[in-house]
Amino acid sequence: MPVRRIGTWKDALRRLADATAATTLPGGARLFGVLARVDGYLYPHEAVFLYHVAKDAPGGGPIVEVGSFRGRSTLCMAAGLKRRGGRIVSVDPHVYGTADELRENLAHFGLDGLVEVVVASSVDTARGWDHEARAVFLDGDHREHAVEADLDAWFPRLEAGGLMILHDATGIGGFEGPRRVAGRRLRVGDEFDAAGRLGSIAWGRKRALGGSSSAMPACHGAWLDRIIRAVKRDVEPR
């Protein structure tokens, strides 16, 4: 099964540079093939972060991805699950006709058994959701109202201690919608007991029932601190 990709030789060089950079980070060598061959918009340290979220984040529920395109981020998370077990539910209406490309890329890397591809809208899927997710990665419609609707739809489905992750949500992402929503919502407060930024990613850890971060097991924070220290690079907006 071939990998579906588009673009010029410059895109191929960019992918190769991303893949090479990822190998300098813990676990990043396992993503070399994905980053070198699959198109998408994901910095190398973001890819490694998502890999470790899938592999190491506490909890027993699935990971929900909203917006998969050709599967660059999907494959990075699935590679982490391969070492742990579990399931990714990848939700995308695929208005650009990329559903078959996503499935072919998953099959090429032997990760299709770990990913359920849902061709539907995020909010509609969340309405019928009856599980708790241990992480939610939002990278769908970048209009502000749509980002907020996705966050509102999936926040109740996220388990306590789980990560809500927004892509293209910092100054280097160049998208006002995710950045504004992250600025309002992904901060320490009633909803999240920890929050941070990594490249163009903004993340928040859902506060435990009762509102006390001290009620969270230590394992819910130690892995996250360790991985962020390992993959963080000086690409953050000053």
Backbone as CSV, one residue per row, in Angstrom:
resi,resn,N_x,N_y,N_z,CA_x,CA_y,CA_z,C_x,C_y,C_z
1,MET,0.850,-1.189,0.000,0.000,0.000,0.000,0.889,1.243,0.000
2,PRO,0.782,2.098,-1.016,1.643,3.281,-1.082,1.205,4.343,-0.082
3,VAL,2.133,5.260,0.232,1.792,6.421,1.037,1.278,7.506,0.122
4,ARG,0.130,8.097,0.475,-0.429,9.179,-0.305,0.220,10.488,0.133
5,ARG,0.822,11.190,-0.777,1.396,12.486,-0.457,1.355,13.381,-1.695
6,ILE,1.458,14.665,-1.457,1.416,15.631,-2.541,2.564,16.610,-2.354
7,GLY,2.722,17.522,-3.298,3.681,18.592,-3.120,4.897,18.452,-4.009
8,THR,5.818,19.389,-3.849,7.003,19.495,-4.672,8.197,18.874,-3.966
9,TRP,9.353,18.945,-4.630,10.578,18.438,-4.004,10.908,19.233,-2.753
10,LYS,10.465,20.506,-2.695,10.695,21.287,-1.482,9.913,20.711,-0.308
11,ASP,8.698,20.234,-0.575,7.915,19.595,0.488,8.597,18.326,0.971
12,ALA,9.172,17.566,0.038,9.884,16.347,0.428,11.088,16.678,1.298
13,LEU,11.800,17.747,0.977,12.935,18.158,1.802,12.485,18.611,3.183
14,ARG,11.368,19.313,3.238,10.835,19.735,4.544,10.472,18.533,5.392
15,ARG,9.815,17.547,4.780,9.461,16.342,5.531,10.712,15.643,6.049
16,LEU,11.727,15.544,5.213,12.965,14.883,5.624,13.632,15.648,6.771
17,ALA,13.611,16.980,6.695,14.184,17.789,7.772,13.409,17.574,9.068
18,ASP,12.090,17.525,8.986,11.272,17.266,10.174,11.610,15.905,10.779
19,ALA,11.689,14.895,9.927,11.963,13.538,10.404,13.331,13.457,11.066
20,THR,14.310,14.119,10.468,15.663,14.104,11.026,15.703,14.820,12.376
21,ALA,15.018,15.955,12.473,14.975,16.686,13.742,14.311,15.857,14.837
22,ALA,13.275,15.109,14.471,12.567,14.298,15.469,13.476,13.232,16.074
23,THR,14.438,12.740,15.307,15.304,11.673,15.818,16.200,12.144,16.953
24,THR,16.330,13.452,17.144,17.150,13.973,18.242,16.380,14.011,19.556
25,LEU,15.076,13.688,19.517,14.220,13.751,20.699,13.869,12.346,21.174
26,PRO,13.564,12.175,22.452,13.254,10.841,22.983,12.078,10.191,22.255
27,GLY,12.296,9.044,21.668,11.255,8.328,20.949,11.047,8.790,19.530
28,GLY,11.682,9.887,19.137,11.420,10.460,17.825,11.871,9.607,16.657
29,ALA,12.868,8.750,16.876,13.327,7.889,15.781,12.214,6.972,15.292
30,ARG,11.274,6.644,16.164,10.162,5.771,15.766,9.199,6.467,14.812
31,LEU,9.323,7.778,14.694,8.423,8.542,13.833,9.072,8.952,12.519
32,PHE,10.319,8.523,12.291,11.045,8.984,11.116,10.274,8.701,9.828
33,GLY,9.811,7.474,9.664,9.114,7.104,8.433,7.844,7.903,8.219
34,VAL,7.086,8.117,9.277,5.850,8.895,9.169,6.146,10.326,8.772
35,LEU,7.064,10.967,9.486,7.332,12.380,9.232,8.008,12.599,7.876
36,ALA,8.773,11.623,7.424,9.471,11.763,6.141,8.546,11.524,4.954
37,ARG,7.424,10.847,5.168,6.639,10.403,4.024,5.202,10.913,3.988
38,VAL,4.681,11.408,5.109,3.277,11.809,5.150,3.175,13.324,5.295
39,ASP,2.406,13.938,4.403,2.223,15.385,4.439,1.378,15.799,5.629
40,GLY,1.614,17.023,6.051,0.824,17.587,7.139,1.567,18.737,7.780
41,TYR,0.936,19.348,8.746,1.485,20.528,9.393,1.655,20.223,10.882
42,LEU,2.850,19.797,11.231,3.133,19.384,12.596,4.639,19.502,12.804
43,TYR,5.046,20.359,13.740,6.467,20.480,14.030,6.999,19.176,14.622
44,PRO,8.298,18.889,14.446,8.846,17.618,14.951,8.636,17.410,16.443
45,HIS,8.845,18.454,17.250,8.688,18.262,18.694,7.217,18.118,19.082
46,GLU,6.309,18.681,18.273,4.889,18.443,18.498,4.539,16.985,18.194
47,ALA,5.112,16.463,17.117,4.875,15.062,16.753,5.336,14.124,17.861
48,VAL,6.504,14.394,18.417,7.038,13.553,19.494,6.190,13.702,20.754
49,PHE,5.727,14.895,21.022,4.840,15.110,22.168,3.568,14.272,22.035
50,LEU,2.934,14.309,20.861,1.713,13.521,20.655,1.987,12.027,20.772
51,TYR,3.136,11.590,20.281,3.539,10.189,20.418,3.562,9.789,21.894
52,HIS,4.153,10.635,22.731,4.260,10.304,24.156,2.927,10.464,24.878
53,VAL,2.091,11.386,24.442,0.746,11.455,25.012,0.035,10.124,24.818
54,ALA,0.093,9.594,23.599,-0.563,8.312,23.315,0.073,7.167,24.098
55,LYS,1.381,7.186,24.219,2.095,6.072,24.862,2.038,6.130,26.376
56,ASP,2.095,7.334,26.952,2.356,7.464,28.382,1.240,8.086,29.206
57,ALA,0.315,8.791,28.605,-0.699,9.488,29.395,-1.543,8.496,30.188
58,PRO,-1.780,8.765,31.469,-2.609,7.870,32.285,-4.039,7.799,31.762
59,GLY,-4.739,6.779,32.201,-6.135,6.608,31.826,-6.344,5.393,30.958
60,GLY,-7.583,4.963,30.881,-7.877,3.760,30.132,-8.733,3.972,28.912
61,GLY,-9.170,5.198,28.692,-10.062,5.463,27.574,-9.321,5.657,26.271
62,PRO,-10.055,5.817,25.191,-9.439,6.072,23.889,-8.933,7.502,23.789
63,ILE,-8.178,7.775,22.749,-7.782,9.132,22.389,-8.681,9.580,21.251
64,VAL,-9.184,10.797,21.348,-10.017,11.363,20.292,-9.205,12.409,19.543
65,GLU,-9.192,12.288,18.234,-8.569,13.285,17.370,-9.655,13.911,16.508
66,VAL,-9.710,15.230,16.521,-10.652,15.957,15.678,-9.844,16.665,14.604
67,GLY,-9.975,16.197,13.373,-9.217,16.737,12.255,-7.973,15.913,12.000
68,SER,-8.028,15.064,10.981,-6.913,14.136,10.720,-6.216,14.386,9.395
69,PHE,-6.924,14.959,8.411,-6.355,15.215,7.094,-5.772,13.913,6.534
70,ARG,-4.481,13.862,6.209,-3.872,12.643,5.662,-3.267,11.740,6.741
71,GLY,-3.320,12.180,8.005,-2.955,11.272,9.078,-1.579,11.460,9.692
72,ARG,-0.936,12.599,9.461,0.397,12.802,10.033,0.351,12.725,11.562
73,SER,-0.551,13.485,12.176,-0.670,13.426,13.641,-1.293,12.106,14.098
74,THR,-2.244,11.608,13.331,-2.886,10.323,13.671,-1.850,9.213,13.781
75,LEU,-0.963,9.161,12.815,0.067,8.116,12.780,1.060,8.269,13.919
76,CYS,1.399,9.502,14.273,2.324,9.706,15.395,1.719,9.178,16.689
77,MET,0.430,9.437,16.910,-0.218,8.928,18.117,-0.402,7.420,18.050
78,ALA,-0.760,6.908,16.886,-0.935,5.459,16.745,0.375,4.722,16.984
79,ALA,1.501,5.326,16.595,2.803,4.707,16.865,3.031,4.576,18.360
80,GLY,2.581,5.570,19.137,2.676,5.469,20.584,1.773,4.385,21.147
81,LEU,0.567,4.268,20.588,-0.355,3.228,21.049,0.152,1.833,20.731
82,LYS,0.912,1.709,19.667,1.440,0.393,19.291,2.277,-0.205,20.411
83,ARG,2.888,0.647,21.211,3.732,0.197,22.311,2.951,0.048,23.611
84,ARG,1.667,0.390,23.591,0.861,0.374,24.805,-0.453,-0.387,24.642
85,GLY,-1.065,-0.232,23.466,-2.397,-0.759,23.248,-3.419,0.341,23.451
86,GLY,-4.575,0.166,22.871,-5.623,1.161,22.993,-6.185,1.510,21.628
87,ARG,-6.839,2.653,21.576,-7.566,3.009,20.356,-7.589,4.525,20.183
88,ILE,-7.471,4.947,18.944,-7.682,6.342,18.565,-8.961,6.418,17.755
89,VAL,-9.804,7.365,18.093,-10.989,7.647,17.287,-10.712,8.951,16.551
90,SER,-10.555,8.848,15.238,-10.173,9.988,14.414,-11.404,10.519,13.695
91,VAL,-11.829,11.718,14.085,-13.089,12.293,13.609,-12.792,13.429,12.639
92,ASP,-13.337,13.340,11.442,-13.102,14.375,10.430,-14.155,14.191,9.344
93,PRO,-14.849,15.254,8.937,-15.812,15.103,7.830,-15.126,14.905,6.485
94,HIS,-13.817,15.150,6.416,-13.014,14.968,5.193,-13.654,15.677,4.006
95,VAL,-13.908,16.954,4.221,-14.540,17.753,3.156,-13.610,17.915,1.952
96,TYR,-12.322,17.659,2.133,-11.380,17.742,1.011,-11.109,16.371,0.381
97,GLY,-11.905,15.375,0.762,-11.788,14.065,0.134,-10.572,13.264,0.534
98,THR,-10.114,13.426,1.783,-8.871,12.774,2.224,-9.091,11.502,3.030
99,ALA,-10.325,11.031,3.166,-10.580,9.854,4.000,-9.849,8.616,3.469
100,ASP,-9.889,8.399,2.155,-9.211,7.225,1.591,-7.698,7.344,1.758
101,GLU,-7.169,8.559,1.606,-5.736,8.760,1.792,-5.325,8.451,3.229
102,LEU,-6.140,8.891,4.185,-5.870,8.582,5.589,-5.840,7.077,5.811
103,ARG,-6.845,6.369,5.315,-6.907,4.917,5.520,-5.717,4.210,4.863
104,GLU,-5.327,4.675,3.672,-4.187,4.060,2.987,-2.891,4.290,3.751
105,ASN,-2.721,5.480,4.310,-1.515,5.760,5.081,-1.473,4.939,6.366
106,LEU,-2.608,4.786,7.014,-2.668,3.945,8.215,-2.307,2.496,7.874
107,ALA,-2.841,2.006,6.763,-2.547,0.635,6.355,-1.082,0.470,5.985
108,HIS,-0.510,1.459,5.322,0.898,1.377,4.909,1.808,1.155,6.103
109,PHE,1.532,1.845,7.207,2.383,1.725,8.390,1.897,0.646,9.359
110,GLY,0.891,-0.119,8.970,0.407,-1.210,9.805,-0.276,-0.751,11.073
111,LEU,-0.866,0.431,11.047,-1.480,1.001,12.251,-2.991,1.149,12.127
112,ASP,-3.556,0.629,11.047,-4.990,0.787,10.827,-5.825,0.076,11.880
113,GLY,-5.283,-0.966,12.507,-6.032,-1.674,13.535,-6.171,-0.901,14.829
114,LEU,-5.426,0.187,14.976,-5.466,0.991,16.197,-6.324,2.238,16.063
115,VAL,-6.800,2.509,14.852,-7.494,3.770,14.584,-8.871,3.498,13.994
116,GLU,-9.875,4.076,14.623,-11.229,4.062,14.077,-11.444,5.378,13.342
117,VAL,-11.663,5.294,12.055,-11.869,6.492,11.234,-13.361,6.800,11.186
118,VAL,-13.730,7.968,11.691,-15.126,8.406,11.716,-15.266,9.594,10.779
119,VAL,-15.990,9.411,9.694,-16.201,10.490,8.721,-17.507,11.178,9.091
120,ALA,-17.378,12.193,9.929,-18.541,12.909,10.454,-18.045,14.181,11.124
121,SER,-18.976,15.033,11.488,-18.591,16.261,12.175,-18.230,15.955,13.630
122,SER,-17.383,16.792,14.175,-16.922,16.630,15.555,-18.076,16.731,16.549
123,VAL,-18.868,17.780,16.434,-19.935,18.014,17.416,-20.980,16.907,17.353
124,ASP,-21.353,16.468,16.156,-22.328,15.383,16.032,-21.789,14.095,16.650
125,THR,-20.513,13.822,16.439,-19.914,12.615,17.003,-19.893,12.685,18.523
126,ALA,-19.553,13.837,19.067,-19.501,13.989,20.523,-20.872,13.783,21.159
127,ARG,-21.924,14.216,20.477,-23.282,14.066,21.032,-23.621,12.604,21.278
128,GLY,-23.141,11.728,20.414,-23.441,10.306,20.570,-22.367,9.535,21.303
129,TRP,-21.404,10.222,21.896,-20.253,9.580,22.540,-20.637,9.117,23.935
130,ASP,-20.302,7.875,24.281,-20.664,7.357,25.601,-19.462,6.806,26.355
131,HIS,-18.254,7.286,26.023,-17.045,6.870,26.722,-16.349,8.099,27.295
132,GLU,-15.359,7.854,28.157,-14.457,8.921,28.571,-13.159,8.781,27.796
133,ALA,-12.674,9.873,27.251,-11.403,9.883,26.531,-10.288,10.275,27.495
134,ARG,-9.102,9.708,27.289,-7.980,10.119,28.147,-7.216,11.293,27.563
135,ALA,-7.453,11.607,26.299,-6.891,12.798,25.676,-7.741,13.151,24.469
136,VAL,-7.837,14.452,24.193,-8.552,14.949,23.019,-7.633,15.927,22.298
137,PHE,-7.397,15.675,21.020,-6.547,16.536,20.194,-7.430,17.234,19.174
138,LEU,-7.567,18.550,19.312,-8.438,19.333,18.436,-7.618,20.027,17.362
139,ASP,-7.878,19.661,16.108,-7.169,20.256,14.967,-8.105,20.278,13.761
140,GLY,-9.346,20.666,14.024,-10.355,20.655,12.972,-10.561,22.042,12.379
141,ASP,-11.797,22.426,12.231,-12.164,23.741,11.717,-11.535,24.804,12.614
142,HIS,-10.755,25.726,12.026,-9.999,26.704,12.810,-10.736,28.019,13.027
143,ARG,-11.968,28.126,12.557,-12.742,29.321,12.863,-13.057,29.339,14.358
144,GLU,-13.026,30.534,14.930,-13.117,30.645,16.387,-14.358,29.963,16.955
145,HIS,-15.504,30.204,16.341,-16.729,29.606,16.881,-16.695,28.087,16.774
146,ALA,-16.050,27.575,15.728,-15.977,26.123,15.541,-15.022,25.488,16.552
147,VAL,-13.893,26.146,16.817,-12.959,25.635,17.821,-13.635,25.583,19.189
148,GLU,-14.339,26.662,19.540,-15.030,26.700,20.833,-16.102,25.618,20.910
149,ALA,-16.821,25.413,19.809,-17.850,24.367,19.788,-17.230,22.989,19.971
150,ASP,-16.084,22.738,19.338,-15.401,21.451,19.516,-14.975,21.259,20.968
151,LEU,-14.394,22.305,21.557,-13.945,22.187,22.941,-15.141,21.946,23.868
152,ASP,-16.220,22.698,23.667,-17.412,22.520,24.501,-18.002,21.120,24.342
153,ALA,-17.956,20.586,23.129,-18.536,19.269,22.866,-17.730,18.146,23.513
154,TRP,-16.396,18.268,23.511,-15.554,17.172,23.965,-15.080,17.296,25.413
155,PHE,-15.131,18.497,25.984,-14.670,18.642,27.367,-15.421,17.712,28.332
156,PRO,-16.754,17.599,28.244,-17.449,16.686,29.164,-17.090,15.218,28.939
157,ARG,-16.552,14.893,27.757,-16.196,13.498,27.440,-14.750,13.188,27.812
158,LEU,-14.030,14.160,28.356,-12.638,13.983,28.751,-12.575,13.605,30.214
159,GLU,-11.832,12.547,30.527,-11.742,12.111,31.917,-10.906,13.083,32.747
160,ALA,-11.128,13.099,34.055,-10.333,13.929,34.950,-8.864,13.533,34.823
161,GLY,-7.998,14.531,34.701,-6.583,14.267,34.479,-6.208,14.110,33.028
162,GLY,-7.215,14.084,32.138,-6.954,13.945,30.717,-6.529,15.262,30.094
163,LEU,-5.867,15.174,28.954,-5.358,16.362,28.277,-6.286,16.812,27.162
164,MET,-6.591,18.099,27.152,-7.239,18.758,26.035,-6.140,19.493,25.288
165,ILE,-5.930,19.163,24.016,-4.808,19.686,23.241,-5.352,20.392,22.001
166,LEU,-4.954,21.641,21.821,-5.345,22.416,20.634,-4.121,22.663,19.772
167,HIS,-4.263,22.405,18.486,-3.172,22.667,17.544,-3.352,24.042,16.912
168,ASP,-2.248,24.624,16.448,-2.249,25.953,15.816,-2.836,27.000,16.743
169,ALA,-2.529,26.885,18.035,-3.193,27.697,19.049,-2.264,28.667,19.762
170,THR,-1.072,28.897,19.211,-0.167,29.895,19.763,0.200,30.887,18.657
171,GLY,1.036,31.850,18.998,1.396,32.879,18.031,2.079,32.356,16.791
172,ILE,2.787,31.227,16.895,3.495,30.724,15.717,2.585,29.924,14.789
173,GLY,1.369,29.635,15.236,0.451,28.886,14.389,-0.172,29.732,13.291
174,GLY,-0.362,31.023,13.566,-0.919,31.915,12.555,-2.429,31.837,12.404
175,PHE,-3.118,31.174,13.330,-4.568,31.044,13.249,-5.196,31.701,14.475
176,GLU,-5.997,32.736,14.218,-6.569,33.495,15.324,-7.608,32.694,16.105
177,GLY,-8.391,31.861,15.420,-9.454,31.126,16.103,-8.940,30.252,17.233
178,PRO,-8.073,29.279,16.943,-7.541,28.446,18.027,-6.771,29.251,19.074
179,ARG,-6.037,30.279,18.633,-5.252,31.058,19.592,-6.161,31.784,20.591
180,ARG,-7.234,32.354,20.115,-8.148,33.080,21.004,-8.855,32.131,21.964
181,VAL,-9.302,30.997,21.455,-9.973,30.031,22.332,-9.003,29.509,23.389
182,ALA,-7.781,29.195,22.984,-6.787,28.719,23.945,-6.494,29.775,25.001
183,GLY,-6.409,31.042,24.573,-6.144,32.108,25.526,-7.234,32.254,26.562
184,ARG,-8.483,32.018,26.159,-9.609,32.127,27.105,-9.775,30.883,27.955
185,ARG,-9.570,29.712,27.362,-10.010,28.472,28.000,-8.879,27.593,28.522
186,LEU,-7.780,27.492,27.770,-6.715,26.573,28.181,-5.750,27.291,29.119
187,ARG,-6.235,27.487,30.317,-5.485,28.162,31.365,-5.899,27.561,32.707
188,VAL,-5.071,27.719,33.707,-5.384,27.172,35.024,-6.593,27.914,35.590
189,GLY,-7.599,27.150,35.996,-8.833,27.731,36.516,-9.823,26.641,36.855
190,ASP,-11.095,26.931,36.644,-12.143,25.976,37.012,-12.088,24.702,36.178
191,GLU,-11.671,24.802,34.913,-11.697,23.640,34.025,-10.397,22.844,34.051
192,PHE,-9.266,23.526,34.168,-7.965,22.863,34.047,-7.076,23.210,35.238
193,ASP,-6.351,22.207,35.741,-5.450,22.455,36.872,-3.998,22.629,36.436
194,ALA,-3.721,22.455,35.155,-2.396,22.708,34.591,-2.599,23.054,33.128
195,ALA,-1.727,23.900,32.601,-1.840,24.307,31.204,-0.473,24.754,30.718
196,GLY,-0.281,24.691,29.399,1.005,25.108,28.861,0.972,25.222,27.358
197,ARG,2.114,25.546,26.797,2.273,25.726,25.363,3.518,24.976,24.904
198,LEU,3.450,24.420,23.712,4.578,23.693,23.126,4.519,23.887,21.619
199,GLY,5.403,24.725,21.077,5.309,25.038,19.668,3.996,25.729,19.373
200,SER,3.215,25.199,18.447,1.905,25.779,18.147,0.789,25.086,18.921
201,ILE,1.160,24.190,19.829,0.186,23.451,20.632,-0.078,24.174,21.948
202,ALA,-1.358,24.245,22.320,-1.757,24.654,23.663,-2.457,23.466,24.304
203,TRP,-2.194,23.250,25.596,-2.792,22.085,26.262,-3.275,22.465,27.662
204,GLY,-4.256,21.718,28.116,-4.741,21.866,29.482,-5.074,20.497,30.044
205,ARG,-4.808,20.306,31.332,-5.140,19.044,32.007,-6.419,19.243,32.802
206,LYS,-7.414,18.423,32.530,-8.734,18.598,33.144,-8.662,18.409,34.650
207,ARG,-9.253,19.358,35.341,-9.240,19.339,36.800,-10.066,18.169,37.326
208,ALA,-9.608,17.591,38.411,-10.325,16.476,39.029,-11.650,16.951,39.607
209,LEU,-12.583,16.038,39.738,-13.872,16.345,40.341,-13.635,16.884,41.750
210,GLY,-14.258,17.997,42.067,-14.018,18.616,43.362,-13.063,19.787,43.268
211,GLY,-12.344,19.883,42.128,-11.567,21.074,41.857,-10.178,21.126,42.417
212,SER,-9.708,20.090,43.099,-8.383,20.153,43.709,-7.370,19.376,42.882
213,SER,-6.287,20.041,42.481,-5.241,19.335,41.735,-4.509,18.345,42.629
214,SER,-4.575,18.538,43.952,-3.916,17.604,44.867,-4.607,16.254,44.897
215,ALA,-5.875,16.224,44.385,-6.592,14.951,44.327,-6.121,14.079,43.177
216,MET,-5.315,14.634,42.288,-4.829,13.900,41.127,-3.639,13.037,41.518
217,PRO,-3.619,11.759,41.127,-2.445,10.932,41.399,-1.187,11.560,40.831
218,ALA,-0.061,11.350,41.507,1.199,11.958,41.078,1.576,11.551,39.661
219,CYS,1.194,10.338,39.252,1.559,9.859,37.922,0.936,10.700,36.819
220,HIS,-0.156,11.425,37.141,-0.809,12.247,36.132,0.003,13.486,35.782
221,GLY,0.978,13.828,36.597,1.791,14.991,36.308,3.224,14.672,35.970
222,ALA,3.779,13.622,36.573,5.206,13.339,36.414,5.565,13.040,34.970
223,TRP,4.784,12.215,34.290,5.099,11.862,32.903,5.056,13.095,32.007
224,LEU,4.077,13.977,32.267,3.903,15.159,31.439,5.076,16.117,31.618
225,ASP,5.480,16.360,32.848,6.630,17.230,33.111,7.881,16.685,32.431
226,ARG,8.071,15.386,32.520,9.265,14.762,31.946,9.307,14.911,30.428
227,ILE,8.184,14.666,29.785,8.156,14.719,28.324,8.274,16.151,27.822
228,ILE,7.608,17.083,28.472,7.690,18.470,28.018,9.111,18.992,28.146
229,ARG,9.790,18.657,29.232,11.192,19.070,29.375,12.045,18.469,28.264
230,ALA,11.738,17.235,27.877,12.555,16.540,26.885,12.351,17.068,25.473
231,VAL,11.120,17.443,25.124,10.844,17.792,23.733,10.763,19.294,23.487
232,LYS,10.734,20.084,24.555,10.557,21.525,24.370,11.774,22.120,23.670
233,ARG,11.523,23.021,22.737,12.580,23.692,22.011,12.286,25.188,21.954
234,ASP,13.269,25.984,21.664,13.116,27.432,21.651,12.462,27.906,20.355
235,VAL,11.261,27.411,20.119,10.487,27.905,18.975,9.241,28.613,19.467
236,GLU,9.110,28.780,20.775,7.934,29.422,21.343,7.969,30.913,21.040
237,PRO,6.800,31.517,20.853,6.763,32.979,20.699,7.183,33.657,21.992
238,ARG,7.990,34.660,21.895,8.472,35.372,23.095,7.445,36.407,23.555
